[in-house]
Amino acid sequence: MPHDGLSESQVIQLAKEALAVEYTGAPTQVTVQQTTVGELDRFHCGAIGSMISVIVSPIQGNPNICAADSTVWIVSLHGEFLRGDFATESVQVVLDRAGRMMAIDSGALVPLSAPID
């Protein structure tokens, strides 16, 4: 798939910036995948989906951004991230092919007051 001028390191940086808006903490492992909207599991483009902590950006000038064949980046970040009184070990950021954040989804959110095994 075409990278539309963005390098993988640029995509990772954009995902980290999106992560920093919602979560504190630094990733210890990052994976990047380029796919299409149609291949995404549990992603509801253009509306708040059923995933926990999903934020979907406006179309932002790309009327076909939700088309099944639209290219997107999936950046999976692993580490320890805090959001308010909750913690998670993984966050996935979906970026459009230009690098604009479309959605952010955390793994299981655990209350900080919960016992840790």
N, C-alpha and C positions, 0 to 999 in steps of 0.2 A: 504494500500500500504506500502511496506517496506520503512523505513526511511534511509536505507543505512548508518547507523552509525551517521547521523547528528541529533542533537537535534533541536527542534524548536528555541531555543535561539541562537544556532549557525547559523541557516538559517537567522534569523532576523539580526544578526550581519553582516553576509556576504552581505545581501541586503543593510544595512546601509552603508557599505563600498563602494558598487557599486554606491549608491545614491550620496555619497560625491564626487565622481569623476566628476559628471555632475552638481550637485545642491548644494546650501548652504541652511541650515535650518535643524531643528531637528523635527522628526515626533512626533506628539502628540498622534497618534493612529496607531497601526500596526495590520494587520490581515495576517494570513498565511494559505495557502491551498496547498495541494499536489494533483496533477492531472496528466494527460498525454498530450503530444503534440497534439494528435488528438482532445482533448476536448477544446483546447484554441481557443478563438474567435479572429479573425483578426491577427493571428500570422503567419508570414511567416518564417519558420525556415531556416537558412542558407543563407538568403538574406535580404537586407533592405526591410522592409515591407511598407505598406501604412500608418502606424501609425506615428504620429508626434514624433520625438525624439527617434526613435528606433535604438538601436545598437545591432547587433548580433555578438557574438564572434565566432571565428573559432571552428571547431569541437573539437579540443584539446584532441585528443586521443580516442574519443568515436565515432566510425563510425556509430552507430545506434542512435545518439542523436536526429535526426530529424524523426525517425520512429514514427508513430502515437501512438504506445503504450509505448514510452519512458516516464519515470516519470520525472516530473518537479515540482518545487516549485513556487508558485505565492505569492509574498509578496506585499501587498497593504499598502502603507505608506500615512498617512494623516497629514496635518499640513500646514505650509507656507514655500514654497521652492522657491528659486530664482535661475535663470539660465540666466546669462548675464543681459539684460534689461527686462526680463520677470519674471512673478511669476505664480505659480500654487499651488493648494491646495491638489493635490494628485499625487502620482507617483507609478507605478506598476513595480516591478522588477521580471523578470523570471530567475530562476536559474535552472541549470540541477540538477540531483539527487545527484551529488557530491558537489554541492554548487557553481559551476562556473556560472558567469553571462552570460546569453544568450541574454537578451533584457531588455531595460528599456523604459517605456512609461509614459508620463506625461498626466495629465488631460489637460483641456484647458489652454493654455499659454496666459496670459494677459500682455500687455505692462505695465511697471511700470509707464509710463506717462499717462495711461488711468485713467479717474475718477473712484473712488471707491464709490460704493453706501453705 
